[in-house]
């Protein structure tokens, strides 16, 4: 993985390169970023850079003139920018191994499932699937990964056997690099078994680097968290997502701008939206509001039954789209229609939302929809969730129950 393969995050990339340049590399790093920010691709690119580290290569060479009168070894000039780091990496003989995720000194750990009853799986059992997954879905989330390996309803874990395997691998001498590196994705899936790694993280062998990649700081074992240097990966700028959609996915500029605005800094969600671009979210939303405010229980139950069949990802996208329109409607009210850039049909719909709810009501609706999206991600029963949300929306806006026309 190269830094140039990662969407946006220029400040984080520069910070990582400077950590190596200035010899401020801790033995344990935690890349903390929400889904779709690129924390995992950043960690993979950084692992490649450290494994091919020019400072390490220079340290391996004896200083001064040789016995045969050759000039003293030239001082290695470290790359000063991510672009320069990419160029330097591509010139190294071991780069192809790092790029193909077959470098003997870079190890990977991630949630896995038993292949059959009684199995005690480790990440190595799924290394071929892991390489293919990263190649196809570098911005994939844990749910995508578990479905990729056929988990269905099984719970993924980073097992006690995995922790023992990590200790074994990192106790060996490095083969080619000055560093032995472990990239551990989703430490949230570590149970109490993670305590086995504490001594190794606190007192690692020389030139050993732990790179943990997480989304939720609160779900990480505090004993592990306290031993890591934090690298925060912020949400992406909408402009970076828009540019990536245009250049990497050949998305029409208008569509890219719309999707980037809805994605809220999450490139994974932006890609998911493009996959479901044919969905008529606006029509589905119109039907929901009309059923909620006018249709009565029969229309509401029918709509809830229909939306419950969409599947979790589409339900999440739909709720995100609703929140996007609510936020745009607030902007229309505050800034005026001439200062808000959005497609005409969305601007018209957002203006209609302003007729049925005041700003205070819209803010409450946004909070309730965010909660619903959160519970959908955690496998809440869709029928029960949307039924409860329909009732809440009715009570929030009943005092201004105007109906959106077709």
C-alpha positions in Angstrom: 0.0 0.0 0.0 1.3 3.5 -0.9 0.3 6.7 0.7 -1.0 7.9 -2.7 -3.6 5.1 -2.6 -5.3 6.7 0.4 -8.0 9.2 0.0 -7.2 12.6 1.6 -5.6 12.6 5.1 -2.7 14.7 3.9 -2.0 16.0 7.5 -1.9 12.4 8.9 0.3 11.1 6.1 2.8 14.0 6.7 2.8 13.3 10.4 3.6 9.6 9.9 6.5 10.4 7.6 7.9 13.0 10.0 7.7 10.4 12.9 10.2 8.3 11.0 12.3 11.3 9.9 12.6 12.6 13.4 13.1 9.2 15.1 9.9 9.6 17.1 8.6 6.2 16.3 6.9 4.5 19.3 7.0 0.7 19.6 3.1 0.6 19.7 0.8 2.9 17.7 -3.0 3.0 17.7 -4.5 4.3 14.5 -7.9 5.5 15.7 -10.5 6.5 13.0 -14.1 5.9 12.2 -15.2 3.6 9.5 -14.4 4.9 6.0 -11.7 7.3 7.1 -8.9 5.2 5.8 -7.2 4.2 9.1 -6.5 0.6 7.8 -5.0 1.7 4.5 -2.9 4.3 6.3 -1.6 1.6 8.7 -0.7 -0.7 5.8 1.1 2.1 4.0 3.0 3.1 7.1 3.9 -0.6 7.8 5.3 -0.8 4.3 7.3 2.4 4.7 8.8 1.3 8.1 9.6 -2.2 6.8 11.5 -0.6 3.9 12.8 2.2 6.2 15.8 4.0 4.7 17.0 4.9 8.2 17.1 1.2 9.1 18.9 0.5 5.9 21.5 3.1 6.6 22.0 1.8 10.2 22.7 -1.6 8.8 25.7 -0.2 6.8 29.0 0.4 8.5 30.0 4.0 8.6 33.3 5.4 7.4 35.7 4.3 4.6 36.0 0.7 3.7 39.2 -1.4 3.9 39.6 -0.9 0.1 39.7 2.8 0.2 36.1 3.4 -0.9 34.3 6.6 0.0 32.5 6.6 3.3 28.9 5.4 3.1 26.8 8.3 1.9 24.3 9.7 4.4 20.8 8.6 3.6 18.4 11.5 3.1 15.0 10.6 4.4 11.9 11.4 2.3 10.4 14.6 3.6 6.8 14.1 2.2 4.4 11.2 1.6 4.9 11.6 -2.2 8.7 11.3 -1.7 8.2 8.3 0.6 6.1 6.6 -2.1 8.8 7.1 -4.7 11.5 5.8 -2.3 9.4 2.7 -1.5 8.9 1.8 -5.1 12.6 1.8 -5.7 13.2 -0.9 -3.1 13.6 -4.6 -4.0 11.3 -5.7 -1.2 8.5 -3.3 -2.2 6.7 -5.9 -4.3 6.6 -8.2 -1.2 5.2 -5.5 1.0 2.7 -4.5 -1.7 1.5 -8.1 -2.1 1.3 -8.5 1.7 3.8 -11.4 1.6 6.7 -9.6 3.3 8.1 -12.0 5.9 8.5 -9.3 8.5 5.0 -7.8 8.3 2.4 -9.8 10.1 -1.4 -9.3 10.3 -4.1 -10.1 12.8 -7.8 -9.6 12.4 -11.2 -11.1 13.5 -11.8 -14.6 12.3 -14.4 -17.4 12.6 -14.0 -21.2 13.0 -14.1 -23.0 9.7 -15.8 -25.9 11.4 -17.1 -26.8 14.8 -14.3 -27.1 17.4 -11.7 -25.2 15.3 -9.4 -22.7 17.0 -8.7 -20.4 14.1 -5.9 -17.9 13.7 -5.4 -15.1 11.2 -3.0 -17.2 9.2 -5.8 -19.6 8.3 -7.4 -16.7 6.4 -4.4 -14.9 5.0 -5.3 -15.6 1.3 -8.8 -14.2 1.9 -7.3 -11.2 3.7 -5.0 -10.3 0.8 -7.9 -10.6 -1.6 -10.2 -8.5 0.6 -7.6 -5.7 1.0 -7.1 -5.7 -2.7 -10.8 -5.4 -3.5 -12.1 -3.5 -0.5 -9.3 -1.4 1.2 -12.0 0.7 2.8 -14.2 -2.3 3.9 -15.4 -2.5 7.5 -15.5 -5.5 9.9 -19.0 -6.5 8.7 -17.7 -6.6 5.1 -14.8 -8.7 6.1 -16.8 -11.2 8.1 -19.3 -11.6 5.2 -16.4 -12.0 2.8 -15.2 -15.1 4.7 -18.7 -16.5 5.0 -19.4 -15.7 8.6 -23.1 -15.0 8.0 -24.4 -14.7 11.6 -21.3 -16.0 13.3 -19.4 -13.6 15.6 -15.8 -12.9 14.7 -13.1 -12.9 17.3 -9.4 -12.4 17.8 -8.7 -15.6 19.8 -6.4 -16.7 22.5 -4.7 -18.9 19.9 -4.2 -15.8 17.8 -2.5 -14.0 20.7 -0.2 -17.0 21.2 0.7 -17.0 17.5 1.5 -13.3 17.6 3.9 -13.8 20.5 5.5 -16.7 18.6 6.0 -14.7 15.4 7.4 -11.6 17.1 9.8 -13.6 19.1 11.6 -14.6 15.9 14.4 -12.6 14.3 13.5 -10.5 11.3 14.3 -11.9 7.9 14.8 -8.9 5.6 13.8 -5.7 7.4 15.3 -3.9 10.4 11.8 -4.1 11.9 9.2 -6.8 12.8 5.8 -5.3 12.4 2.3 -6.5 13.5 -0.8 -4.8 12.0 -3.7 -5.7 14.3 -7.0 -4.7 12.8 -10.0 -4.2 15.1 -8.6 -4.7 18.6 -12.2 -4.2 19.8 -12.6 -7.9 19.0 -9.9 -8.8 21.6 -11.5 -10.2 24.8 -9.7 -10.8 28.0 -7.3 -12.9 25.8 -5.7 -9.6 24.8 -4.1 -9.4 28.2 -1.7 -12.1 26.9 -0.1 -9.4 24.7 0.4 -6.9 27.5 4.0 -7.9 28.4 5.0 -8.1 24.7 3.6 -4.7 24.0 5.1 -3.1 27.1 8.5 -4.8 26.6 8.8 -5.8 23.0 11.9 -7.3 21.4 14.2 -4.7 19.7 12.9 -3.1 16.5 9.4 -4.5 17.0 6.5 -2.3 16.0 2.8 -2.8 16.9 0.3 -1.0 14.8 -3.3 -1.3 16.1 -6.2 -0.1 13.9 -9.4 0.7 15.7 -12.7 2.5 15.3 -14.0 2.7 18.9 -11.6 3.6 21.6 -14.0 2.7 24.4 -14.2 -0.9 23.3 -10.4 -1.5 23.5 -8.9 -3.1 26.6 -7.7 -0.1 28.8 -4.5 -2.0 29.6 -3.7 -2.1 25.9 -4.8 1.4 25.2 -2.6 2.8 27.8 0.5 1.3 26.2 -0.1 2.8 22.7 0.8 6.1 21.1 -2.4 7.5 19.6 -2.6 8.5 15.9 -6.0 10.1 15.3 -7.5 9.7 11.8 -10.2 12.3 11.3 -13.2 12.2 9.1 -12.5 12.9 5.4 -13.3 16.3 3.8 -16.2 16.1 1.5 -14.0 17.6 -1.2 -11.5 14.7 -0.9 -14.3 12.2 -1.2 -15.8 14.0 -4.2 -12.4 14.1 -6.0 -11.8 10.4 -5.2 -15.2 9.4 -6.6 -14.5 11.3 -9.8 -10.9 10.1 -10.4 -11.1 6.5 -9.0 -14.7 5.5 -9.8 -15.4 7.7 -12.9 -18.5 9.1 -11.0 -20.1 12.1 -12.8 -19.2 15.3 -10.9 -22.7 16.2 -9.9 -23.3 12.8 -8.5 -20.0 12.7 -6.8 -20.7 16.1 -5.1 -24.1 14.8 -3.9 -22.8 11.6 -2.5 -19.8 13.3 -0.8 -22.1 15.6 0.9 -24.2 12.8 2.3 -21.3 10.5 3.2 -20.2 12.7 6.1 -16.5 12.0 5.9 -17.0 8.2 5.3 -15.6 7.0 2.0 -16.9 3.5 2.6 -20.4 4.8 2.8 -19.9 6.9 -0.3 -19.0 3.8 -2.2 -22.0 2.0 -0.8 -24.2 4.8 -1.9 -22.9 4.5 -5.5 -23.7 0.8 -5.5 -27.3 1.7 -4.6 -27.5 4.8 -6.7 -30.5 3.5 -8.5 -32.5 3.5 -5.3 -35.3 6.1 -5.1 -34.5 7.2 -1.5 -36.5 10.4 -2.0 -39.6 8.4 -3.1 -39.2 6.1 -0.2 -38.9 9.0 2.2 -42.0 10.7 0.7 -44.0 7.5 1.2 -42.8 7.2 4.8 -43.8 10.8 5.7 -47.1 10.5 4.0 -47.9 7.2 5.7 -46.7 8.7 9.1 -48.7 11.9 8.9 -51.7 11.0 6.8 -52.0 7.3 5.9 -52.6 5.9 9.4 -51.7 2.5 10.9 -52.4 0.4 7.8 -50.2 2.5 5.5 -47.5 2.7 8.1 -47.4 -1.1 8.6 -47.2 -1.6 4.9 -44.3 0.8 4.5 -42.5 -0.7 7.5 -42.9 -4.2 6.0 -41.4 -3.0 2.7 -38.4 -1.2 4.2 -37.6 -4.1 6.5 -36.9 -6.2 3.4 -34.2 -3.9 2.1 -31.4 -5.3 4.1 -29.2 -3.6 6.7 -26.9 -1.6 4.4 -29.7 -0.1 2.3 -31.7 0.8 5.5 -28.6 2.6 6.8 -28.1 4.4 3.5 -31.8 5.5 3.5 -31.6 6.9 7.0 -28.4 8.7 6.2 -30.1 10.2 3.2 -33.0 11.4 5.3 -30.6 13.1 7.8 -28.7 14.7 4.9 -32.0 16.3 3.7 -32.8 17.4 7.2 -29.4 19.1 7.5 -29.8 20.7 4.1 -33.2 22.0 5.1 -31.7 23.7 8.1 -29.1 25.3 5.9 -31.7 26.5 3.5 -33.6 28.2 6.4 -30.5 29.8 7.8 -28.4 30.7 4.7 -31.1 31.1 2.0 -31.6 28.9 -1.1 -29.2 30.9 -3.3 -26.3 30.1 -1.0 -26.9 26.3 -0.7 -25.7 24.2 -3.6 -27.7 21.0 -4.1 -29.8 19.4 -6.9 -33.1 21.1 -7.6 -35.2 18.1 -6.6 -33.4 17.8 -3.3 -33.7 21.6 -2.7 -37.4 21.4 -3.3 -37.8 18.5 -0.9 -35.7 20.2 1.8 -37.8 23.3 1.5 -40.9 21.1 2.0 -39.3 19.6 5.1 -39.0 23.2 6.5 -42.8 23.4 6.2 -43.5 20.5 8.3 -41.0 21.0 11.1 -39.2 23.9 12.9 -35.4 23.8 13.4 -35.8 22.4 16.9 -38.0 19.6 15.7 -35.6 18.8 12.8 -32.7 18.6 15.3 -34.6 16.1 17.4 -35.4 14.1 14.2 -31.7 14.0 13.3 -30.8 12.7 16.7 -33.5 9.9 16.5 -32.5 8.9 13.0 -28.8 8.7 14.1 -29.8 6.4 17.0 -31.8 4.2 14.6 -28.8 3.9 12.2 -26.6 3.0 15.1 -28.9 0.2 16.2 -29.3 -1.1 12.6 -25.5 -1.5 12.5 -25.9 -3.7 15.5 -28.5 -6.0 14.0 -31.6 -4.5 15.6 -34.9 -5.9 14.5 -35.8 -3.7 11.5 -39.6 -3.9 11.9 -39.5 -3.0 15.5 -37.0 -0.2 15.0 -38.8 1.5 12.1 -42.2 1.1 13.8 -40.8 2.8 16.9 -39.1 5.5 14.8 -42.4 6.1 12.9 -44.3 6.8 16.1 -41.5 9.1 17.4 -41.5 11.1 14.1 -45.3 11.5 14.2 -45.2 12.9 17.8 -42.2 15.2 16.9 -44.0 16.9 13.9 -47.7 16.3 14.6 -48.2 20.0 15.4 -47.3 20.9 11.8 -48.5 17.8 10.0 -48.5 19.1 6.4 -48.2 16.4 3.7 -45.5 16.3 1.1 -47.1 16.3 -2.4 -45.9 13.8 -5.0 
